[in-house]
Amino acid sequence: MRSILTALAASMAIGSAIASTPVTAVSHLDLDRYAGTWHEMARLPMYFQRKCTGAVTATYAVQPDGTVSVHNACVTADGSTIASDGVARRPEPFSQGKLQVRFAPKWLSWVPFVWADYWVIALDENYQWAMVGQPGRKYLWILSRTPTMDKATFEALKARATAMGYDLSALVVSGKIE
């Protein structure tokens, strides 16, 4: 019985150590450089992407009011494309890597729960790859400017995500890793 309690206490300590690892956004995000099309290399499954079986892209465009238009598209099993449009904003001007996104209609934008955290948690200095997540560690995307990513970069990004406490056991690889 004592060994069971010891094992239980140890597993709880490990779980809380992982959960206490901070998820941090990058300190600087130049939205003009971030704008454009990104190819998804991998994701933690999300409900709205449940039909995505092929290529997934996200295209961002900075708007005059400082928000960013978001156009997500993916290929489904039957070869058709589905898409959704939204908007991103910076909730805090001092924390540039933290964004919030909304895919609900504009008239609902005043409702806090329609906005979801979208934090850029790793970013190539040349804006060739990015890793996006949220502080609850439920969602994660690894993105590339090209439809392929080298295996070493991909593995390094997975290691960074794991170090931040993300459970990658359900990771869906959607891009080409070479």
Backbone as ProteinMPNN parsed JSONL, in Angstrom:
{"seq_chain_A": "MRSILTALAASMAIGSAIASTPVTAVSHLDLDRYAGTWHEMARLPMYFQRKCTGAVTATYAVQPDGTVSVHNACVTADGSTIASDGVARRPEPFSQGKLQVRFAPKWLSWVPFVWADYWVIALDENYQWAMVGQPGRKYLWILSRTPTMDKATFEALKARATAMGYDLSALVVSGKIE", "coords_chain_A": {"N_chain_A": [[0.83, -1.191, 0.0], [1.944, 1.182, 0.787], [3.829, 1.615, -1.27], [2.145, 2.085, -3.413], [0.947, 4.505, -2.68], [3.243, 6.094, -2.646], [3.983, 5.981, -5.355], [1.73, 7.206, -6.483], [1.897, 9.78, -5.335], [4.326, 10.594, -6.473], [3.67, 10.607, -9.212], [1.778, 12.636, -9.225], [3.358, 14.787, -8.486], [5.071, 14.933, -10.673], [3.213, 15.519, -12.696], [2.295, 18.05, -11.824], [4.659, 19.451, -12.032], [5.081, 19.52, -14.77], [2.79, 20.929, -15.516], [3.338, 23.359, -14.363], [5.278, 24.483, -15.903], [6.019, 27.307, -17.675], [4.093, 28.645, -20.377], [5.185, 30.677, -22.773], [4.901, 33.63, -24.687], [6.478, 34.918, -27.661], [8.635, 37.747, -27.364], [8.683, 39.785, -29.204], [6.794, 40.492, -32.027], [6.513, 41.121, -35.266], [3.936, 42.159, -37.002], [3.625, 42.775, -39.714], [5.677, 41.32, -40.923], [4.906, 38.792, -40.144], [2.545, 38.451, -41.465], [0.914, 36.982, -44.329], [1.046, 33.793, -46.037], [0.982, 30.734, -44.28], [1.988, 27.365, -43.867], [0.587, 24.58, -42.381], [2.365, 22.339, -40.421], [2.034, 20.586, -38.339], [-0.387, 19.742, -35.783], [-2.155, 19.937, -32.677], [-5.08, 18.154, -32.268], [-8.059, 19.873, -33.092], [-11.44, 20.835, -32.758], [-12.669, 22.319, -34.921], [-11.053, 21.614, -37.016], [-11.558, 19.03, -37.661], [-12.342, 17.777, -40.053], [-10.222, 18.095, -41.709], [-7.878, 16.637, -43.753], [-5.882, 16.848, -45.529], [-3.628, 19.208, -47.003], [-3.115, 22.14, -45.043], [-3.619, 25.567, -44.613], [-2.88, 28.856, -43.37], [-3.67, 32.176, -43.714], [-2.66, 35.438, -43.217], [-3.431, 38.919, -42.9], [-2.536, 42.217, -42.313], [-4.609, 44.734, -41.098], [-5.857, 48.126, -41.597], [-6.742, 49.096, -39.097], [-5.131, 47.866, -37.284], [-5.787, 45.297, -36.574], [-5.761, 41.821, -37.586], [-6.616, 40.092, -40.441], [-7.781, 36.76, -40.794], [-7.497, 33.819, -42.603], [-8.279, 30.602, -42.801], [-7.699, 27.484, -44.322], [-8.336, 24.176, -45.548], [-7.781, 20.906, -46.946], [-10.109, 18.348, -47.488], [-11.08, 14.871, -46.946], [-12.453, 14.105, -49.276], [-11.266, 15.639, -51.154], [-12.138, 18.221, -51.425], [-12.135, 21.732, -50.494], [-12.279, 23.349, -47.395], [-12.99, 26.328, -45.583], [-12.402, 28.988, -43.224], [-13.027, 32.228, -41.933], [-11.632, 34.821, -39.981], [-10.643, 37.103, -37.359], [-7.808, 38.603, -35.862], [-6.397, 40.028, -32.901], [-4.353, 42.178, -30.86], [-4.379, 41.736, -27.504], [-2.955, 42.934, -25.518], [-0.843, 45.596, -25.71], [1.807, 45.608, -24.868], [2.714, 43.016, -24.844], [3.684, 41.548, -27.351], [3.683, 39.06, -28.731], [1.393, 37.789, -28.009], [-1.721, 37.055, -29.142], [-5.24, 37.278, -29.848], [-7.854, 35.404, -31.305], [-10.834, 35.465, -33.316], [-13.558, 33.776, -34.639], [-16.192, 34.009, -34.704], [-19.199, 35.863, -35.62], [-18.856, 39.417, -36.318], [-20.578, 41.056, -34.815], [-20.703, 39.762, -32.416], [-18.338, 40.291, -31.189], [-17.931, 41.674, -28.826], [-18.359, 39.89, -26.809], [-16.561, 38.183, -24.418], [-15.853, 35.346, -24.468], [-15.791, 34.572, -27.145], [-13.386, 35.093, -28.153], [-10.252, 33.609, -28.631], [-7.177, 32.55, -27.186], [-4.169, 33.006, -28.943], [-1.114, 32.427, -29.136], [2.08, 33.245, -30.238], [4.595, 31.194, -29.755], [7.102, 30.38, -30.417], [9.459, 31.457, -32.8], [11.034, 31.78, -35.868], [13.907, 33.738, -36.587], [13.919, 34.818, -39.118], [11.334, 34.619, -39.841], [10.472, 32.175, -40.977], [9.468, 29.886, -39.894], [7.067, 29.063, -37.367], [5.692, 28.569, -34.1], [2.652, 28.054, -32.594], [0.531, 28.434, -29.836], [-1.501, 28.038, -26.876], [-2.084, 29.236, -23.53], [-3.305, 27.237, -21.967], [-2.393, 24.88, -22.964], [-3.788, 23.191, -24.648], [-4.114, 23.47, -27.395], [-2.063, 23.55, -30.321], [0.057, 24.573, -32.932], [2.347, 23.934, -35.508], [4.012, 25.777, -37.798], [5.002, 26.634, -41.163], [6.637, 28.56, -43.684], [6.829, 27.332, -46.077], [5.602, 24.373, -47.834], [7.012, 22.247, -46.783], [9.138, 21.037, -44.125], [12.273, 20.863, -42.533], [13.441, 17.932, -40.882], [15.036, 18.183, -38.559], [14.494, 20.785, -37.581], [11.752, 20.52, -37.111], [11.73, 18.495, -35.115], [13.125, 19.859, -33.105], [11.31, 21.917, -32.526], [9.165, 20.421, -31.562], [10.38, 19.44, -29.243], [10.708, 21.827, -27.818], [8.027, 22.491, -27.399], [7.227, 20.336, -25.792], [8.856, 20.841, -23.579], [7.552, 23.089, -22.636], [5.376, 21.949, -21.565], [3.399, 20.827, -23.187], [1.415, 18.1, -24.204], [2.221, 15.912, -26.55], [1.226, 13.566, -27.54], [-1.045, 13.226, -29.098], [-0.454, 14.528, -31.423], [-0.957, 15.643, -34.709], [0.519, 15.148, -37.713], [0.62, 17.122, -40.42], [1.905, 18.309, -42.5], [4.69, 18.12, -44.828], [7.488, 16.531, -43.696], [10.89, 16.528, -43.922]], "CA_chain_A": [[0.0, 0.0, 0.0], [2.839, 2.337, 0.866], [4.427, 1.841, -2.592], [1.108, 2.673, -4.266], [0.844, 5.916, -2.295], [4.469, 6.76, -3.102], [3.879, 6.122, -6.82], [0.7, 8.202, -6.744], [2.459, 11.093, -4.986], [5.349, 10.928, -7.473], [3.024, 10.966, -10.476], [1.152, 13.942, -9.034], [4.431, 15.782, -8.494], [5.523, 15.082, -12.061], [2.149, 16.213, -13.41], [2.268, 19.467, -11.489], [5.883, 20.082, -12.544], [4.833, 19.792, -16.185], [1.77, 21.967, -15.612], [3.849, 24.653, -13.913], [6.193, 25.013, -16.9], [5.269, 28.4, -18.319], [3.962, 28.841, -21.812], [5.5, 32.096, -22.962], [4.844, 34.149, -26.054], [7.675, 35.642, -28.07], [8.57, 39.132, -26.871], [8.475, 40.719, -30.311], [6.156, 39.924, -33.208], [6.254, 42.126, -36.297], [2.768, 41.65, -37.722], [3.829, 42.889, -41.164], [6.505, 40.181, -41.344], [4.146, 37.576, -39.868], [1.466, 38.377, -42.455], [1.172, 36.125, -45.482], [0.549, 32.423, -45.928], [1.723, 29.737, -43.516], [1.564, 25.985, -44.077], [0.6, 23.819, -41.141], [3.162, 21.115, -40.419], [1.462, 19.692, -37.33], [-1.332, 20.382, -34.867], [-2.917, 19.152, -31.716], [-6.417, 18.154, -32.854], [-9.027, 20.889, -32.686], [-12.75, 20.485, -33.298], [-12.995, 22.891, -36.229], [-10.199, 21.009, -38.037], [-11.832, 17.591, -37.658], [-12.486, 17.264, -41.416], [-8.984, 18.358, -42.454], [-7.055, 15.441, -43.94], [-4.793, 17.195, -46.44], [-2.901, 20.449, -46.754], [-3.773, 23.168, -44.236], [-2.918, 26.855, -44.666], [-3.424, 30.013, -42.662], [-3.196, 33.396, -44.364], [-2.897, 36.601, -42.363], [-3.226, 40.223, -43.53], [-2.689, 43.312, -41.369], [-5.648, 45.685, -41.489], [-5.54, 49.503, -41.197], [-7.033, 49.349, -37.683], [-4.178, 47.124, -36.458], [-6.171, 43.899, -36.446], [-5.232, 40.951, -38.639], [-7.609, 39.156, -40.987], [-7.322, 35.372, -40.744], [-8.198, 32.918, -43.529], [-7.788, 29.234, -42.648], [-8.257, 26.577, -45.328], [-7.753, 22.834, -45.554], [-8.305, 19.927, -47.882], [-10.806, 17.265, -46.801], [-10.868, 13.523, -47.501], [-12.986, 13.989, -50.636], [-10.51, 16.534, -52.034], [-12.671, 19.588, -51.422], [-11.492, 22.663, -49.561], [-13.144, 24.094, -46.49], [-12.276, 27.5, -45.095], [-13.063, 29.847, -42.245], [-12.415, 33.546, -41.84], [-11.724, 35.428, -38.667], [-9.834, 38.285, -37.105], [-6.929, 38.518, -34.689], [-6.065, 41.32, -32.299], [-3.435, 42.147, -29.726], [-5.112, 42.152, -26.307], [-2.029, 43.707, -24.688], [0.172, 46.168, -26.598], [3.154, 45.366, -24.343], [3.06, 41.608, -25.032], [3.416, 41.474, -28.783], [3.473, 37.709, -29.246], [0.083, 37.291, -27.591], [-2.851, 37.495, -29.949], [-6.509, 36.591, -29.665], [-8.555, 35.251, -32.575], [-12.279, 35.295, -33.256], [-14.181, 33.313, -35.868], [-17.623, 34.315, -34.568], [-19.553, 37.104, -36.32], [-18.356, 40.662, -35.732], [-21.507, 41.6, -33.833], [-20.458, 39.08, -31.139], [-16.958, 40.544, -30.755], [-17.921, 42.219, -27.469], [-18.464, 38.778, -25.864], [-15.186, 37.72, -24.184], [-15.548, 33.946, -24.778], [-15.638, 34.302, -28.576], [-11.967, 35.317, -28.452], [-9.386, 32.528, -28.156], [-5.753, 32.89, -27.147], [-3.341, 32.568, -30.067], [0.197, 32.948, -28.757], [3.246, 32.793, -30.989], [5.479, 30.777, -28.663], [8.446, 30.215, -30.996], [9.458, 32.12, -34.104], [12.312, 31.895, -36.556], [14.28, 35.157, -36.729], [13.591, 35.226, -40.485], [9.907, 34.356, -40.028], [10.294, 31.034, -41.881], [8.651, 28.922, -39.162], [6.483, 29.578, -36.125], [4.91, 27.629, -33.31], [1.566, 28.802, -31.971], [-0.196, 27.668, -28.828], [-2.253, 28.843, -25.928], [-1.563, 28.944, -22.195], [-3.875, 26.017, -21.406], [-1.67, 23.76, -23.582], [-4.705, 22.297, -25.35], [-3.949, 23.621, -28.838], [-0.701, 23.838, -30.768], [0.287, 24.467, -34.365], [3.691, 24.18, -36.015], [3.778, 26.38, -39.106], [6.163, 26.903, -42.015], [6.324, 29.366, -44.876], [6.81, 26.428, -47.232], [4.859, 23.143, -47.53], [7.878, 21.24, -46.168], [10.002, 21.49, -43.036], [13.318, 19.868, -42.291], [13.17, 17.101, -39.707], [15.741, 18.701, -37.378], [13.717, 21.926, -37.077], [10.494, 19.975, -36.599], [12.003, 17.815, -33.845], [13.491, 20.89, -32.128], [10.08, 22.592, -32.119], [8.434, 19.482, -30.704], [11.066, 19.418, -27.951], [10.368, 23.081, -27.133], [6.636, 22.378, -26.958], [7.226, 19.4, -24.673], [9.454, 21.548, -22.44], [6.541, 24.018, -22.122], [4.309, 21.17, -20.946], [2.413, 20.312, -24.132], [1.372, 16.659, -24.409], [2.195, 15.744, -28.007], [0.829, 12.203, -27.905], [-2.11, 13.283, -30.112], [-0.024, 15.423, -32.489], [-1.282, 15.242, -36.085], [1.475, 15.711, -38.667], [-0.171, 17.434, -41.608], [2.794, 18.802, -43.547], [5.756, 17.197, -45.251], [8.699, 16.668, -42.894], [11.995, 15.86, -44.643]], "C_chain_A": [[0.87, 1.249, 0.0], [3.455, 2.645, -0.503], [3.412, 2.443, -3.558], [0.962, 4.156, -3.97], [2.069, 6.705, -2.753], [4.416, 6.987, -4.606], [2.845, 7.183, -7.182], [1.216, 9.611, -6.454], [3.5, 11.523, -6.012], [4.706, 11.328, -8.794], [2.329, 12.311, -10.376], [2.202, 15.046, -9.069], [4.936, 16.012, -9.909], [4.48, 15.847, -12.859], [2.114, 17.692, -13.095], [3.536, 20.166, -11.93], [5.697, 20.431, -14.013], [3.857, 20.955, -16.323], [2.298, 23.334, -15.192], [4.895, 25.235, -14.87], [5.48, 26.117, -17.667], [5.237, 28.308, -19.842], [4.177, 30.334, -22.015], [5.427, 32.46, -24.44], [6.159, 34.839, -26.38], [7.53, 37.109, -27.662], [8.33, 40.145, -27.984], [7.876, 39.967, -31.496], [5.817, 41.07, -34.148], [5.118, 41.596, -37.165], [2.921, 41.749, -39.234], [4.676, 41.734, -41.684], [5.769, 38.853, -41.155], [3.027, 37.369, -40.897], [1.899, 37.521, -43.643], [0.648, 34.73, -45.211], [1.537, 31.535, -45.178], [1.126, 28.371, -43.815], [1.661, 25.255, -42.744], [1.423, 22.552, -41.331], [2.583, 20.093, -39.458], [0.522, 20.487, -36.438], [-1.771, 19.389, -33.803], [-4.362, 19.268, -32.171], [-7.343, 19.2, -32.23], [-10.328, 20.603, -33.417], [-12.975, 21.04, -34.704], [-12.106, 22.354, -37.347], [-10.466, 19.514, -38.202], [-11.955, 16.99, -39.054], [-11.227, 17.455, -42.258], [-8.145, 17.089, -42.534], [-5.865, 15.719, -44.849], [-4.138, 18.494, -46.019], [-3.762, 21.46, -45.992], [-2.942, 24.441, -44.341], [-3.65, 27.877, -43.814], [-2.816, 31.241, -43.328], [-3.635, 34.587, -43.525], [-2.615, 37.877, -43.148], [-3.505, 41.31, -42.497], [-3.684, 44.319, -41.936], [-5.288, 47.089, -40.998], [-5.79, 49.802, -39.709], [-6.111, 48.585, -36.731], [-4.571, 45.684, -36.201], [-5.591, 43.125, -37.624], [-6.365, 40.064, -39.133], [-6.97, 37.773, -41.048], [-8.165, 34.562, -41.714], [-7.543, 31.553, -43.39], [-8.47, 28.355, -43.685], [-7.581, 25.217, -45.213], [-8.457, 21.966, -46.579], [-8.91, 18.781, -47.075], [-10.555, 15.935, -47.514], [-11.383, 13.378, -48.926], [-12.299, 14.94, -51.624], [-11.038, 17.95, -52.096], [-11.931, 20.435, -50.389], [-12.556, 23.298, -48.691], [-12.319, 25.236, -45.91], [-13.091, 28.221, -44.035], [-12.281, 31.151, -42.163], [-12.651, 34.127, -40.461], [-10.87, 36.666, -38.584], [-8.99, 38.033, -35.859], [-6.643, 39.931, -34.2], [-5.03, 41.103, -31.213], [-4.208, 42.608, -28.492], [-4.267, 43.049, -25.392], [-0.954, 44.285, -25.589], [1.606, 45.869, -26.149], [3.604, 43.916, -24.514], [2.75, 41.233, -26.471], [3.128, 40.09, -29.327], [2.144, 37.101, -28.855], [-1.002, 37.92, -28.463], [-4.098, 36.765, -29.466], [-7.183, 36.526, -31.028], [-10.04, 35.03, -32.328], [-12.763, 34.842, -34.625], [-15.686, 33.5, -35.819], [-17.924, 35.61, -35.33], [-19.098, 38.352, -35.563], [-19.271, 41.198, -34.641], [-21.386, 40.916, -32.477], [-19.084, 39.408, -30.549], [-16.856, 41.129, -29.35], [-17.986, 41.117, -26.413], [-17.071, 38.175, -25.66], [-14.904, 36.286, -24.636], [-15.473, 33.628, -26.267], [-14.189, 34.517, -29.019], [-11.132, 34.196, -27.843], [-7.93, 32.994, -28.178], [-5.029, 32.237, -28.319], [-1.976, 33.197, -29.798], [1.265, 32.376, -29.679], [4.309, 32.484, -29.944], [6.895, 30.443, -29.133], [8.385, 30.771, -32.409], [10.878, 32.21, -34.643], [12.643, 33.377, -36.752], [13.994, 35.696, -38.121], [12.132, 34.953, -40.849], [9.655, 33.241, -41.052], [9.526, 29.897, -41.222], [8.157, 29.595, -37.882], [5.793, 28.424, -35.404], [3.909, 28.456, -32.51], [0.855, 27.885, -30.979], [-1.046, 28.585, -27.984], [-1.881, 28.373, -24.529], [-2.135, 27.692, -21.546], [-3.269, 24.744, -21.967], [-2.579, 22.771, -24.317], [-4.478, 22.327, -26.854], [-2.519, 24.016, -29.167], [-0.65, 23.669, -32.277], [1.749, 24.738, -34.644], [3.516, 24.59, -37.469], [5.08, 26.64, -39.847], [5.721, 27.768, -43.19], [6.238, 28.505, -46.128], [6.046, 25.153, -46.858], [5.704, 22.03, -46.907], [8.703, 21.877, -45.058], [11.06, 20.419, -42.812], [13.085, 19.203, -40.931], [13.833, 17.654, -38.45], [14.984, 19.881, -36.757], [12.426, 21.437, -36.441], [10.704, 19.318, -35.236], [12.378, 18.816, -32.75], [12.251, 21.631, -31.628], [9.222, 21.691, -31.238], [9.06, 19.431, -29.315], [10.758, 20.688, -27.148], [8.941, 23.03, -26.596], [6.529, 21.453, -25.745], [7.793, 20.064, -23.417], [8.482, 22.549, -21.826], [5.343, 23.28, -21.528], [3.23, 20.675, -21.881], [2.537, 18.795, -24.223], [1.2, 16.433, -25.905], [1.766, 14.346, -28.445], [-0.251, 12.176, -28.986], [-1.724, 14.164, -31.306], [-0.325, 14.845, -33.869], [-0.256, 15.933, -37.0], [0.73, 15.88, -39.98], [0.67, 17.933, -42.774], [3.842, 17.769, -43.885], [7.017, 17.52, -44.447], [9.801, 15.865, -43.57], [13.231, 15.788, -43.792]], "O_chain_A": [[0.582, 2.232, -0.683], [3.59, 3.815, -0.863], [3.78, 3.23, -4.431], [0.865, 4.972, -4.887], [1.948, 7.848, -3.195], [4.764, 8.068, -5.083], [3.067, 7.976, -8.098], [0.994, 10.53, -7.242], [3.551, 12.696, -6.384], [5.147, 12.285, -9.43], [2.294, 13.057, -11.355], [1.959, 16.12, -9.62], [5.2, 17.148, -10.303], [4.832, 16.741, -13.629], [1.924, 18.511, -13.994], [3.507, 21.371, -12.183], [6.103, 21.505, -14.457], [4.06, 21.854, -17.138], [1.766, 24.359, -15.617], [5.352, 26.36, -14.671], [4.427, 25.871, -18.256], [6.219, 27.944, -20.49], [3.428, 31.154, -21.483], [5.838, 31.696, -25.313], [6.87, 35.292, -25.483], [6.42, 37.64, -27.623], [7.829, 41.241, -27.732], [8.395, 38.931, -31.911], [4.943, 41.887, -33.86], [5.319, 40.686, -37.969], [2.405, 40.902, -39.963], [4.419, 41.223, -42.774], [5.981, 37.906, -41.912], [2.621, 36.237, -41.161], [3.089, 37.361, -43.917], [-0.106, 34.513, -44.262], [2.746, 31.577, -45.407], [-0.085, 28.234, -43.994], [2.688, 25.308, -42.066], [1.209, 21.791, -42.274], [2.626, 18.89, -39.715], [0.605, 21.711, -36.341], [-1.757, 18.175, -34.007], [-4.832, 20.375, -32.435], [-7.39, 19.376, -31.013], [-10.314, 20.174, -34.571], [-13.425, 20.311, -35.588], [-12.379, 22.613, -38.519], [-9.669, 18.811, -38.823], [-11.695, 15.799, -39.225], [-11.181, 17.015, -43.407], [-7.748, 16.533, -41.51], [-4.94, 14.909, -44.927], [-4.099, 18.836, -44.837], [-4.955, 21.616, -46.253], [-1.722, 24.412, -44.181], [-4.853, 27.781, -43.572], [-1.599, 31.335, -43.487], [-4.806, 34.73, -43.173], [-1.689, 37.927, -43.957], [-4.57, 41.331, -41.879], [-3.606, 44.702, -43.103], [-4.49, 47.226, -40.071], [-5.125, 50.661, -39.13], [-6.285, 48.646, -35.514], [-3.773, 44.917, -35.662], [-5.006, 43.704, -38.539], [-7.002, 39.365, -38.344], [-5.777, 37.635, -41.317], [-9.394, 34.603, -41.664], [-6.399, 31.358, -43.803], [-9.676, 28.465, -43.903], [-6.415, 25.115, -44.832], [-9.571, 22.255, -47.015], [-8.316, 18.303, -46.109], [-9.897, 15.89, -48.553], [-10.82, 12.614, -49.71], [-12.7, 15.035, -52.784], [-10.442, 18.8, -52.758], [-11.207, 19.922, -49.535], [-13.6, 23.731, -49.178], [-11.102, 25.125, -45.764], [-14.311, 28.079, -43.962], [-11.058, 31.179, -42.301], [-13.711, 33.955, -39.859], [-10.429, 37.211, -39.597], [-9.411, 37.341, -34.932], [-6.647, 40.891, -34.969], [-4.852, 39.992, -30.713], [-4.649, 43.756, -28.439], [-4.802, 43.822, -24.597], [-0.203, 43.517, -26.191], [2.522, 45.878, -26.972], [4.788, 43.626, -24.339], [1.694, 40.676, -26.771], [2.391, 39.961, -30.304], [1.799, 36.013, -29.316], [-1.168, 39.139, -28.509], [-4.01, 35.759, -28.762], [-7.101, 37.469, -31.815], [-10.452, 34.495, -31.299], [-12.423, 35.442, -35.645], [-16.384, 33.185, -36.783], [-17.009, 36.369, -35.648], [-18.972, 38.344, -34.338], [-18.792, 41.739, -33.644], [-21.907, 41.426, -31.485], [-18.71, 38.856, -29.514], [-15.785, 41.078, -28.745], [-17.7, 41.371, -25.243], [-16.46, 37.705, -26.619], [-13.815, 36.02, -25.145], [-15.119, 32.504, -26.625], [-13.818, 34.16, -30.137], [-11.292, 33.872, -26.667], [-7.511, 33.731, -29.07], [-5.254, 31.069, -28.639], [-1.714, 34.339, -30.178], [1.342, 31.163, -29.875], [4.859, 33.392, -29.32], [7.789, 30.246, -28.309], [7.4, 30.586, -33.124], [11.796, 32.659, -33.957], [11.756, 34.178, -37.048], [13.84, 36.906, -38.293], [11.744, 35.043, -42.014], [8.751, 33.34, -41.882], [8.988, 29.033, -41.915], [8.748, 30.557, -37.391], [5.372, 27.444, -36.017], [4.27, 29.424, -31.841], [0.613, 26.711, -31.26], [-1.28, 29.744, -28.325], [-1.417, 27.247, -24.353], [-1.503, 27.132, -20.651], [-3.588, 23.648, -21.506], [-2.176, 21.637, -24.577], [-4.635, 21.304, -27.52], [-1.855, 24.718, -28.404], [-1.238, 22.74, -32.831], [2.331, 25.667, -34.083], [2.946, 23.85, -38.271], [6.128, 26.84, -39.233], [4.572, 27.706, -43.627], [5.64, 28.909, -47.125], [5.861, 24.882, -45.672], [5.171, 20.982, -46.543], [8.936, 23.085, -45.048], [10.779, 19.223, -42.892], [12.606, 19.821, -39.98], [13.239, 17.597, -37.373], [14.854, 19.958, -35.535], [12.051, 21.888, -35.359], [9.935, 19.562, -34.305], [11.991, 18.641, -31.595], [12.15, 21.94, -30.44], [8.619, 22.158, -30.271], [8.343, 19.383, -28.316], [10.571, 20.624, -25.933], [8.675, 23.471, -25.478], [5.819, 21.758, -24.786], [7.269, 19.872, -22.32], [8.565, 22.837, -20.632], [4.403, 23.91, -21.044], [2.222, 20.144, -21.414], [3.645, 18.266, -24.311], [0.145, 16.734, -26.462], [1.931, 13.988, -29.611], [-0.358, 11.193, -29.718], [-2.584, 14.51, -32.116], [0.012, 13.696, -34.158], [-0.185, 17.161, -37.044], [0.267, 14.907, -40.577], [0.198, 17.974, -43.91], [3.88, 16.684, -43.306], [7.542, 18.632, -44.509], [9.662, 14.658, -43.767], [14.254, 15.263, -44.231]]}, "name": "protein", "num_of_chains": 1, "seq": "MRSILTALAASMAIGSAIASTPVTAVSHLDLDRYAGTWHEMARLPMYFQRKCTGAVTATYAVQPDGTVSVHNACVTADGSTIASDGVARRPEPFSQGKLQVRFAPKWLSWVPFVWADYWVIALDENYQWAMVGQPGRKYLWILSRTPTMDKATFEALKARATAMGYDLSALVVSGKIE"}
